[in-house]
């Protein structure tokens, strides 16, 4: 059973990933406007109103901002942890949310023959999750906003057929860049993000099952696509296909 995935946008300015498999259509995160999501899906032959669920990773604005719009305008149920929702509604004007389905990090969501395993992350959101979508024998990881390379992450990546993996910053660009010291420490700290080198090391040790990786959540100030790709190619010596998710547009249709 094939699986397709499209990053509709990725970065601190908004995140949303579309996954389709086994007759099930899912969105992960709602950090871009409904109009943007609808248009970018339509350009790739998909209809946003046919989406079965939007699953929220954590409470930061670039991941949950438009969850209410997706539900009210397009009728998509929102899957979110209770703590994530509680924190988000205190910070953001999400509007009316009637169709909420709660989950706990570590639990598995089921949509027909498709399962979504939720993985607790140490990122500094209220109750963050990463995800593995399973359909038949295929496994796709959506691993962003991870915090650090926590125990078992390497084995998880090795179990996947494809992965969206955060490759947020280049260490030298971050150290020499414009961010204040406290923010640099936060990004490099245990609740922050993975660097290009850290992400590449995970991919280097993944083994032969992994078909492709899409580098995601690249910083607009402390990274560039060419820098990220060059770093990965210097560390990942296999024939792994590499893509990057853009901060302002959608990828092509990636197939597992």
C-alpha positions in Angstrom: 0.0 0.0 0.0 1.6 3.3 -1.1 1.7 6.4 1.0 2.1 10.0 -0.2 3.2 13.0 1.7 3.4 16.7 1.0 4.9 19.4 3.2 2.6 22.4 2.6 5.0 24.6 4.6 7.6 24.1 7.2 9.3 26.6 9.6 8.7 29.0 12.4 6.3 30.9 10.1 4.0 28.0 9.9 3.8 24.2 9.6 1.5 21.7 7.9 2.1 18.3 6.4 -0.4 16.2 4.4 -0.3 12.4 4.4 -2.6 10.2 2.3 -2.7 6.4 2.5 -5.2 3.5 2.6 -8.0 5.9 1.7 -7.3 8.1 4.7 -6.2 11.7 4.4 -4.5 13.5 7.4 -3.1 16.9 8.1 -0.4 17.3 10.7 -0.4 20.7 12.3 -2.4 23.8 11.4 0.2 26.6 11.2 -0.8 28.0 7.8 -4.0 29.6 6.8 -6.9 27.6 5.5 -6.7 29.5 2.2 -3.0 28.6 1.8 -3.6 24.9 2.7 -6.6 24.7 0.4 -4.8 26.2 -2.5 -1.6 24.2 -2.1 -3.5 21.0 -1.8 -5.6 21.8 -4.9 -2.5 22.5 -6.9 -1.4 19.0 -6.2 -4.8 17.5 -7.0 -6.1 17.2 -3.4 -9.2 18.5 -1.7 -8.9 19.9 1.8 -12.6 19.1 2.6 -11.8 15.4 2.1 -9.3 15.4 5.0 -10.3 13.1 7.8 -8.4 14.8 10.7 -5.9 17.5 11.6 -3.5 16.2 14.3 -1.7 18.9 16.4 1.9 18.3 17.6 2.1 21.0 20.2 0.9 24.4 21.4 3.3 26.8 19.6 1.6 29.3 17.3 3.4 28.0 14.1 1.7 24.6 14.6 -1.8 25.3 16.0 -2.7 28.9 15.0 -5.4 28.0 12.4 -6.8 24.8 13.9 -10.2 26.5 14.5 -10.4 27.7 10.9 -9.7 24.1 9.6 -12.6 22.8 11.7 -15.1 25.6 11.2 -14.5 26.2 7.5 -13.7 22.7 6.3 -15.3 20.5 8.9 -12.1 18.7 9.9 -12.0 17.2 13.4 -9.0 18.4 15.5 -6.9 15.8 17.4 -4.9 17.4 20.2 -3.8 16.7 23.7 -5.7 18.3 26.6 -2.8 20.3 27.9 -1.8 21.5 24.4 -5.3 22.8 23.9 -5.5 24.4 27.3 -2.3 26.3 26.8 -3.1 27.3 23.3 -6.5 28.8 24.0 -4.9 31.0 26.7 -2.4 32.4 24.3 -4.1 32.4 20.9 -7.5 33.4 19.5 -8.4 30.0 18.1 -12.1 30.7 18.0 -14.9 28.2 18.5 -13.8 24.5 18.5 -16.6 22.0 18.6 -15.2 18.8 17.3 -12.2 18.0 19.4 -10.7 14.6 19.9 -8.2 14.3 22.7 -5.1 12.0 22.8 -2.2 11.5 25.1 1.4 11.4 23.9 2.4 7.8 23.6 -1.0 6.6 22.5 -2.0 5.4 19.0 -4.8 6.9 16.9 -6.6 4.7 14.4 -8.2 5.7 11.1 -9.5 2.6 9.4 -6.4 0.5 8.5 -4.1 3.5 9.2 -2.6 4.1 12.6 -0.8 7.1 13.9 1.6 6.4 16.8 2.2 9.5 19.0 5.6 10.0 20.5 6.3 12.3 23.5 9.0 14.8 22.8 11.2 17.0 25.1 10.6 20.1 23.0 9.5 23.0 25.2 5.9 23.0 24.1 3.2 22.1 26.7 2.8 18.5 25.8 4.6 17.9 22.5 4.3 14.9 20.2 6.0 13.5 17.1 4.3 11.0 14.9 4.7 7.7 13.0 2.0 7.0 10.4 1.7 3.2 9.6 -0.2 1.7 6.7 0.4 -1.9 5.8 4.1 -2.4 6.0 4.9 1.3 5.4 6.0 3.7 8.1 6.4 7.4 7.8 7.9 9.6 10.5 7.0 13.2 11.2 9.7 14.2 13.6 10.0 17.9 14.2 10.4 20.1 17.3 12.1 17.3 19.0 14.2 19.1 21.6 17.3 16.8 21.4 18.2 13.3 20.3 16.4 11.6 23.1 16.9 7.9 23.9 15.4 5.6 21.3 15.2 8.2 18.6 17.9 6.5 16.5 16.1 3.2 16.6 12.8 4.9 15.7 14.4 6.5 12.6 15.9 3.2 11.6 12.4 1.6 11.7 11.0 4.0 9.1 10.6 3.9 5.4 10.6 7.7 5.1 10.8 10.7 7.4 10.3 14.4 7.8 13.0 15.3 10.2 13.9 18.7 11.7 17.2 20.1 10.6 16.7 23.5 12.2 20.0 25.3 12.4 23.6 25.4 11.4 25.7 25.7 14.6 28.1 28.3 13.2 25.3 30.4 11.7 23.4 30.3 15.0 26.5 31.2 17.1 27.4 34.2 14.8 23.8 35.2 14.1 21.6 38.0 15.4 19.7 36.1 18.0 20.2 37.1 21.7 22.1 34.8 23.9 19.1 33.4 25.8 17.4 32.4 22.5 20.6 30.8 21.2 20.8 28.7 24.4 17.1 27.8 24.1 17.5 26.6 20.5 20.6 24.5 21.4 19.2 23.3 24.7 17.2 20.2 25.6 13.9 21.9 24.8 14.9 23.4 21.5 15.7 22.0 18.1 18.1 19.6 16.3 20.9 21.0 14.3 21.8 19.9 10.7 24.6 17.8 12.2 22.4 16.1 14.7 19.8 15.3 12.1 22.4 14.0 9.7 23.9 11.7 12.3 20.5 10.2 12.9 20.1 9.5 9.2 23.6 8.2 8.8 23.0 5.4 11.3 19.4 4.6 10.1 20.3 1.6 7.9 18.9 0.4 4.6 15.2 0.6 5.2 14.9 4.4 5.0 14.1 5.4 1.4 14.0 9.2 1.7 14.3 12.0 4.3 12.8 15.5 4.0 14.7 18.1 6.0 12.1 20.2 7.9 11.7 23.2 10.1 14.8 25.0 8.8 15.4 28.3 10.5 15.1 31.4 8.4 18.0 33.2 10.3 20.3 30.3 11.3 20.1 28.0 8.3 19.7 27.8 4.5 18.6 24.9 2.4 21.9 24.6 0.6 23.8 24.6 3.9 21.5 21.9 5.4 21.8 19.7 2.3 25.5 20.1 2.0 25.9 19.1 5.7 23.7 16.1 5.3 25.5 15.0 2.1 28.9 15.2 3.9 27.7 13.0 6.7 25.1 10.7 5.1 27.2 8.6 2.7 24.4 6.2 1.6 22.2 6.7 -1.5 19.4 8.1 0.7 17.2 10.5 -1.2 17.1 13.9 0.4 14.6 16.7 0.1 14.0 19.9 2.0 10.7 21.4 3.1 10.3 25.1 2.2 9.4 27.9 4.5 7.0 29.5 2.0 5.7 26.8 -0.3 4.8 23.2 -0.7 7.0 20.3 -1.7 6.2 18.0 -4.5 4.3 14.8 -3.8 6.7 12.5 -2.0 5.9 8.8 -2.3 6.7 5.9 0.0 
